[in-house]
Amino acid sequence: MKAVLEFNYPEDERKLLYAIKGKDMYVTLVSIRVLLAKRITHKADMADTLEGVRNAIDDIFYDLGE
């Protein structure tokens, strides 16, 4: 199956970014959600949790070449 997507660049730059990198962005959001679910408790170390979130975001930016 083939799909043709048309974008008016630069006006649709954000839509183009989502079309190209959307799957990777979604995977990162799911990873962050899972990380938060594992770490957040009533006695959670918030600094440690936020560092984990930051690391997950940094990893995806690295993987995407940003």
C-alpha positions, -999 to +999 in steps of 0.1 A: +000+000+000+012+035-008+001+068+005+008+102-008+009+130+017+009+166+005+022+194+026+026+231+020+061+238+033+069+257+056+032+264+066+026+227+073+060+220+089+044+207+121+021+183+102+051+171+082+071+165+114+042+145+129+039+124+098+076+116+097+083+112+134+049+106+149+054+069+156+086+076+175+070+104+195+041+081+204+065+054+216+083+080+238+050+092+253+040+056+261+074+050+277+071+081+299+036+070+309+049+036+319+078+051+338+055+074+357+031+046+365+060+025+380+075+053+400+048+075+413+036+064+447+027+083+478+064+082+488+078+088+453+111+106+449+099+133+425+134+144+415+143+109+405+110+105+386+114+137+367+150+128+359+137+096+343+112+115+323+139+139+311+161+110+302+134+094+281+128+127+263+165+132+257+168+096+244+141+101+218+156+134+206+190+117+203+174+088+183+156+113+161+188+133+154+176+164+171 
